Amino acid sequence: MPKSASPNRPDNNEVRMFGVPSPPAGRSERPCYSCRVKRPDSERKNLPRAVPARKLPRVNIELLNTGSELMLGRVLNTHQQWLCRRLADLGYVVTRQVAVPDAAPDIQSAVREALSRADLIVTTGGLGPTSDDLTRDLIAQLLGKKLRLDDAVLDHIKRRFAVRNLPMPKNNEVQALVPEGALVLANPNGTAPGLAMKIEDQGWEMGDGKPLTPSSISDLPSPKRWLVMLPGPPRELRPMFDNLVVPLLRREFPLDAPFVCRTLRTSGIAESLVQEKIEAPLHTLTAAGLEIGYCARTGQVDVRLSAHGGDGGKIVRTAEAVVQKILGAQIYGCDDEEMETVIVRLLAGRKKTLALAESCTGGCIAHHVTNVPGASAVFLGGFVTYSNELKQKFLGVHTETLAAHGAVSEAVAREMAEGARRHTGADFALAVTGIAGPDGGTKEKPAGTVFIGLAGEFGTAVERKMNPFERGTFKEVTAWQALEMLRMRLVCP
């Protein structure tokens, strides 16, 4: 062991990552919140020992998302998806996730139940300064821990208001209250720190104030459990999780074998047909431990291939090769790749450019394309020509074509695509014209009718689609179909 090391003292990296425990009773002095590493040995000795943990086959992880706004449907619970995905990428699969309102009985009941099963419980939300932010207080009460003012956290909160030339409301002080023994997870992106608590087998209380009985303790999942509380805003939660919780997770719950997961994203093929094509060829691999999952969306199906254990990587790679061979060009991307990302990459690789002429999508295609970093290298520009007059003026659509076929027609889509390509000099031009609804349809062209045109050196192609959805979904699906039409032209010229 190096001279500077001590069995009772973690290294500086640990100090920086996890902060320090709350002070013992009768003491509130704390080192600088933003400079945790600069503290005397007397402060460092309060940190938990960095003892190498036994590697585990699996870790039981549960998420608890708090917020009445979630239960009312006013806010989309993106934490569940993001945290589950990040944990899975690290080899930890969440076993249960629960959302509860900001109510004392619900929060304490959910935490109490999770403690009976889980090795790690992660809560989100409820650490703010308002009356409905109850998570910290209720968990401290449940665990029988007193809340103490953390002077360093309070100084951090005051500085955040000061640099904005704003007075700090008195109620923000509650965010500086820390349960005894909790590790403070620094939050440079907000005022509410995260908290991490190692849960011992004894000493925490049930919701009615009664301690666990010996028989209850014997039913708990492991002698070492952690409870992590994260703030609700995503811009605060996500960096805190990546920078602070992940190192804690790896240190306390190292895995003895990896979890490997790969998602292949397909288009233009039904979910049932995907399964029919790949199920039998993958039978040997599923018997060896491969797990297959399907997630269908309009026009798209994700195929998830996953496996645990030392051979998991080999099993998944072999399965991916089988599926790639069977589905071929119907696979447009992997894992989190979006269609627009694939399009920009394909165009850039071929040194080709794109122009757009949109009517019924109102700029939705351009929005998706320009979300991709590097899109400026391939995307020249676009036209949103909602009226017939602008279709004529900027795209050169003929008056006779509009009179004979109407704005929503194969002929107009063709002239829009050709006009956009001609006026911009792009290698490819996409055009869409359709009826978003709910009004405006006819028997021959009901609401949801769309014509998609693609012009290039090969000539011009037009496809007719039927997307009978509400307007927002109609625009997104149509935009995706247009990009898929271009992708297929690029990969299968």
N, C-alpha and C positions, 0 to 999 in steps of 0.2 A: 504493500500500500504506500503511495507517495506520502512524503512528510506532511504535505498540506491537507491530506485527506483525514477524515475522522469518521469512525463508525457512527457517531452521533450527529454528524453535520452533513447535509447535502451539499453538492457543489453549487457554484454560482448559477449555472444554467437552470437548476431546479428552483432556486430563489427567484430568478427572473420570471420563470414561467408561472409559478403558482402563488406568488405573493407570500404573505405570512399569516399564521393563525391569528384569530382575535386574541386580545390580551387576557390574562387571567383576571379573576375578580379583583377589583380595587385598583385597576391600572388601565389607563386609556391612551398612554403615549404610543404613537406609532411612527415608523419611519416614513419618508416621503413616498407617497402613493405611486408616483411615476418613476421612482428610482429605487425599487425594491432591493436591488443588488448591493446598494451601498448602506450596509448596516453593520454594527459591531457583532462580535461573536455571541454576545449575550442575547441578541435578538434572534440570531440564526438558530440557536439551540431549540427554539420552540417549533421549528419546522419538523414535519414528519420525516422519519428516517427513510432514505432511499434504499430499502432492502430489496434485492432481486426477488421478484415474485415467481411462483411456480407457474409454468405455462399451462394454459387451459385449453381443452378441446373446443369449448364454446362459452360465451358469456351471455347471461340472461340480461337483456337491456330493455327497459320500458321507458316510453316517453309520456309525459303528462303535460298537455297543452292547456293552459288556463286562460279564460277570457269569455265573458258573457257574450261579447260580440261574435265569437265563433259559433256559439250555440244559436244565436239569432240569425246567422247567415249573413251578417253585415260585412264580415271580413273573411277572406279565403285563408285557410290554414296551410300556408306554404311551409311552415316549420316542419311539419310531419314529413312532407316529401323530401325537403332538402336534407334534414338530419338523417332520415333513413337511408338516403342515397349516399351521403358522405360516410356513414358508418359502414354500409355494405362495401363501399370501395376500400375501406380499411380492413375488411374481413370480419366485421361485427354485424350480425343480422339482428335487427330489432324484433323482439318477440311479441310485443304488444304496444299499442299506442292508444291513449285515451284523451278526450277533450272534456273539460268540465267548466262550468260557469264560475264567476268570481263570488263564490259563496263558501263560507267556512266549512259547513258539513261536507260539501262535495269535494273540496280540495283535500281536507284531512282524511276523508274516507278513501280517496283515490291513492294518496301517498301511503296510507297505512296498508292498503291492499297490495300495492306494489312492493313494499318492504317485505311482505311475506313470501315473495317469489324472486325478486330481481337482485342481481349483483350490482347493477348500476341503474339509477333512476335519474332521468334528465327532465327537469321542468322548464317550461318557457312561460314568460310573462309574469305579471304580478309583482315586479320589483320597483315600480314607479312611485311617484310621490302622492298620488291621489287616493281617495278613500276606498276605491275598489281594487287597489293593489295590495293584496292580502297574502301572497304566497310566502314571502319571507317570514312574516309574523306567525302565520299558522304553522309552518313547518318547525320553526323554533319552539313554539308551544308544544307541538306534537312530540318533539324529541327531548323536551324538558331542558332546553337551552335558553339562557338569558340573552337578551339583546343588549349590546354595548356600543356606545358611540365610538366610531373609528375616526380619529382626528385626521388621518391622512386622506381618507375618502372624502371627508367633509371639506378639506382644503382643496381637493381636486374639483369638487362640485362648485365651490366658490370661484375658483379660477376660470372654469368654463363660462360662468355668467359674466365674470369681470372682463374677459377678452371680448365679449360681445356687447360690452357697455350696458348690461342689463342687471337690475337688482335681483338677488336670489330670493325667491319666495321662501317663507319660513317652513312651509311643508316639505321642501326639498331635503331638509335635514334628515328626514326619516330614511332616506336612501343611504345614509352613512351608518345606520344601525346594522351591526353584524352579530350573528349568533356566536356564542362562545365556541372557540375551537375551530371555527370555519376558516377556510382559506379564501382570501379575497382575490377574485379574478379581475384584474385591472381592465377598465373600459375606456380606452382613449377616444371612443366614438360617441360617448354619451355620459350621462350622470350616474346611472345605476350600475354598480359593480355586479359581476357574477359572484356566486358563492359555491364552494365545494366543501362537502362535509363527509368525513369518514364515519360511518355508522357502526357503533360497537354493538355487541350482542346484548348488552345490558344498559339500562339507564334511560332509555327513551320511553315516552309515555303514549298510551292509547289516547284516542280522542276524548275519553271520559276522564282522563287524568290518571288512570290506573296503569302501573308499569306492566310490561310483558311478564307473563309467568314463565317458569322454567320449561314447561311443556310447549309453550308458544315459541320460545327461543329455539328449541330443538327442531322446529319445523322451518326455521329460516333458511334461505338458500345457501349461505356460506358465512363463515365468521368475518369476512371482510366485504363490506358493501359501501358504495359511495352514492351520495346524492348531490347532484349538480343543479344549481338554479341559474338559468340564463335569462337575460332581459328579453323583452318581446320584440323590439324593432329589429328587422332583419339585418340592417346595416351595422348593428351592434352585436347581435347574436352570432352571425356567421364568422367574422374575424376572431371573436372570442373563442368560439368552438375550435377553429382551426389552430389558433396560436397557443391556446392554453389547455383546452379540454383534451385534445388529441394526444399531446405528450403525457398528460395524466393517465389517460386511458391505456396507452401503450405501456406505461410503467407499472400500473397497478394490475392490468389484466392482459398480460402478453399471451398470444395465442400459440398453440403448439403446431397448428396446421392452418394454411391459408383458406380463405373462401374466395373463389374465383368466379366472376360473373362477366358475361359478354352479351350485349344486345345487338341483334341485327335488325335493321329497320327496312321494311319492305313496302312496296307500293303497287297498286293495281291488281291485287290478288286478295281474295276473301280469306278470313281467318280459318274457316273450316277447311278450305282447300290447302292452305299452308300446312296445317296439321296433317292432312291426308298425304301430302307429298313427302314430308320429312319424318313422320313418326316411325314407320317401319325401318328405314335406313339407320335410324338412331337407336334402335332397340338394344343392341349390344352395349352401347354406351350408357343408356339409362339403367341397364342392369348393373353396370359398373359404378353407378353413383351420379350420373348426369341428371339434372333436373331441368325440365323444359317448361317455360311459361309463355303465354301469349297475351298481348294487349292490343285490342283493336280500336282504331279510330276511323273516321270517315276516309276511305280510300287507302288506309295505311294499317299495317299490322307489325308490331314489334315482336320479335322472337327472342326470348331470354334463355340463355344457356348458362347454367351454373353448376358448381360442384364444390364439395368440401374435401379437405385432406391433402396429403402430399402429392397425390396424383391428379388433383383437381385441375391444375393448369393444363396438363397434357390431355385430359379428358375433354375440357372445354375447347382447346385448340383443334383437336380432332373433329369434334362435333361441328365447329364453325366451318371447317374445310368441307365437310359433307353438305351442310346447308348452302354454303356458297356455290358449290357445284350444282346442286339441284335447282336453286332459285335464280342463280345468275344475275342478270341485269335488273331483276325485280328487287334486289337489295340495293337501296340507294345510300345507306350509311350505316355507321356503327355507333353504339352507345348513345351519347347525347347529340350527335350530329343532326342539324336541321337541314331541310331541303335547300334553303338559301345558301348555307355554308358550302354545301356540296356543289351548287351551281357556280358560285364564285370561284371555287377551287378548280373546277373543270374548265371554266372559261379562261382563267389565268394560265393554267397549264397548256392550253392550246393557243394562247395569245389571241383570243377572240373578244369581241365587245358586244354589249347588249344595249338595246333601247326598248322603251315600253310605251304603249298606247293604251290607256285604261279608261273605261267608261264606268261600268257597273261596280268595279272594285274601288273606285275613288282614290287610287294611289296606294292601295294595300300591297300590291306586288313591289312597288318601289320602296315602301316602308321596310318590308322584309329584307330585300336585297341590301339596302343601305345600313341595316343593322349589323352586317358582317364587316369586320375589320378588313381593309384592303379592297373593298368593293369599288373604290374610285378607279382602280386599275382596269376594271372591266365594264363598269356601268357608266354609259355616256349621259343618260338623262331620259326623261319621259314626258308624256303628255297625259293630262287628265281632261278628256274631252267629253263632258257629260251631255252637252247639247249637240244637236245635229249641225248647228251653225259652226261650232268649233271643230267638229269632225271634218267639215268641208274646208274651213279656213287653214287649219294647221296640219291636217293629215292628207288633204287632197281627196277626200271621199267625194265621189260624184253625186250631184243632185239626182241624176237619173237612177243611180243605184239605191239611194235612200227612198225614192218614190216607188221604185219597183219592188223592193224587197223589205223595206223598213230598216230601222237602225239596228235591230236585233236580228241579224241574219248572217249567213255564211259569207255572202258577198261583201257586206260592210266590214266584217272582221278581217277579211282578206285585204281590202283596200286600206284599212287602218294599219295593219302590220307592214304592208309595203310602203305606205306613206311615212311611217316612223323610221323605217330603215333608210329610205331615200333621203329624208331631211337631216338625219343625224350621221349617216355614213357608217352605222353600226354593222357588224357582221351578222347579228341576229336581232330581230325585233319581235316582241310578243305583243299581241293585242287581245283585249277582252271586251265583249259587249253582251249585255244580258238584261234580264228582268229580275231585280232583286226582290220584288214583291213588298208587301202582300198583294198590292193592287197592280194593275197594268198588264196582266196576262190575258191571253185569248185561248180559244180551244186549240188552235194550231201551235201557239207559243205560250204555254202556261207560265205562271210565275215560277222562277227557278231555272228557266231556259238560259243557257249560256253558249256563246260561240267563242272559241279561242283560236286565234290565228298566230302562226309562226312563220316568219319570212327569213330567208337566208340565201346563200349561194345556190342551194339545192332547188329553190323555188319557194312556193308558199303552200302551207298545209293548214287546214282548218278542222277542228273537232267540235262536235256538239255535245254538251253535257246537260244533265238535269240535276240541279241542286235545290231541292224544295225545302230550304231551311229558313230560319229567321235571318234578318239582314246581316247581322254580325257574322254568323256562321257561314252564310252564303258567300260573303266576301273572302273569308279566310280559306274556305274550301276551294273557291274558284282560283284564288291566288296560288294555292298549292298545286292545283291541277295544271295551271299554266307553266309553273316552274318544272313540274314533272314532265310535261310535254317537251320542254327544252332539254331537260336532262337526257331523256331517251334519245333525242336527236344527237346529242353529244357523245353518248356512249355506244349507240347503235346507229351510226350514220348510214 
